[in-house]
Amino acid sequence: MQERARDAFADALRKAAAEWRSQRGEAKNGQLRAIDLPTRLSGREKLLLCRLKVSRWEKDPLLTLYAASNDEQKRIADQLMFVPSGMAS
């Protein structure tokens, strides 16, 4: 069970990474380098919406993997996941 859950999560991460790279590439080539504020804000909003979309793609596979994990794996996941940048100890 855990191997299938891990594979599904890995697939979701690969899909999310490809989408994120695509959106970041578009942003670097256009809207985030735009001169005017409205265009830059529009580009920033697109990136945030992309991040939300890929987070949703990752959610179910990650929760399935978490449910299939043993207590020690869950403890480690609880410590590693979603640590704010610069706040890891």
QUIGI-V189105 format. One line per field, one symbol per residue. phi: phi as a letter, one per 40 degrees, with the letter a starting at -180 (. if undefined). psi: psi as a letter, one per 20 degrees, with the letter a starting at -180 (. if undefined). burial: 1 if it has 16 or more other C-alpha atoms within 10 Angstrom, else 0. Layout:
# QUIGI-V189105
phi = ???
psi = ???
burial = ???
This chain:
# QUIGI-V189105
phi = .ccccccccccccccccccccccccccccaccccccddccccccccccccccccccccdccccccccccccccccccccccgcddgbcb
psi = ghggggggggghggggggggggghggghjehijqgqghgghggggggghgggghhhhhgghghggghiqrhghgggghhhpkpqpjiq.
burial = 00001101100110010011001100100011000000010010011001100100110011011101100000000000000000000
